[in-house]
């Protein structure tokens, strides 16, 4: 049985690392290229911040109403059906494993020259990738409190490093700072389209806080701490993101930003000279460690909920009494990450593949607030309730669906793949239910 052991500070640090992964260090270039002008670029980040606040408030109420382990699966089961929940969540687990593998290996490519300069290209990156996975697997296998402690340290360091990036630009000599170059104005008919495409990567950068609902069974006083944790964390992220994007444009210039392969490294080189690239690599590496660590914290809890519902074998919900770790589920998820590493293709393909499924599941998850209120689930608890209902969740849902439409328009092939993977969950649900029924008896 899962026992609550995460405090408010733990939860805030976990949510910060769920959101701040690789996106903010790479996606601003993608967003700038899609936006075409500074006005649309900043508008996309501001819209993303507003929508994320709406989402944070919505998921704060949902998490408060359903404070259980693997809450993301449970909300779909309660509000729709177990089969629909499985179709969404099996895709969700695959995407989380794929994103974890992609982020880990991409960062391994940048940190390898710093820590293993003498190793042959190709081999060093793989060694670092395996080292990252084994280190974080070992930490989380030893106990959820140790995993949370590691998360707190990584998140604090991550925030400090981002603040160094942000503050350093204000001390640059004027000759070093590159003034923003005026981009040609976008044609009026294309503004909404360009903003919509820009929002794909913006929402990817802001996403992750919804995963907090999977730790509902681990959080002390969840009705109070889940809403506080989500709202505090997303506010921290919003401020950091808006400031660092201002720094990117101020230091690099908007036209240079559009063509930068790794904006954080280019910014660090301007700020700190030759040592800047190393500083950027270390900063991003620490950020990625935090992202991967959170993935190992919450994904096994989703498998726990699926086992509780009789979809997965009982071994997935077996929890070590002292460590509060699902040892088999953690091994399974780590193995899935390694498998996705073997199968993975490019980061940009992953971005659109993830965003198609992610925005659909996020919209459906946010719709749960209407169903939970109608069914009066959690009405007897003194938890958080969204103000300005139903406007706040409606804004979030409509924006997620608009991004889904833009993903389909800009990358129909990966959208089709994402849809096909989701639909495969329909027959898989029946097969797994039959298997677990025979297992029970």
Secondary structure, 3 states (H helix, E strand, C coil): CCCCCECHHHHHHHHHHHHCCCHHHHHHHHHHHHHCCHHHHHHHHHHHHHHHHHHHHHHHHHHHHCCCECHHHHHHHHHCCHHHHHHHHHHHHHHHHHHHHHHHHHHHHHHHHHHCCCCCCCHHHHHHHHHHHHHHHHHHHCCHHHHHHHHHHHHHHHHHHHHHHHHHHHHCCCCCCCCCCCCCCCCHHHHHHHHHHHHHHHHHHHCCHHHHHHECCCECCHHHHHHHHHHHHHHHHHHHHHHHHHHHHHHHCHHHHHCCCCHHHHHHHHHHCCHHHHHHHHHHHHHHHHHHHHHHHHHHHHHHHHHHCCCCCHHHHCCCCCCCCCHHHHHHHHHHHHHHHHHCCCHHHHHHHHHHHHHHHHHHHHHHHHHHHHHCCCCCCCCCCCCCCCHHHHHHHHHHHHHHHHHHHHCHHHHHHHHHHHHHHHHHHHHHHHHHHHHHC
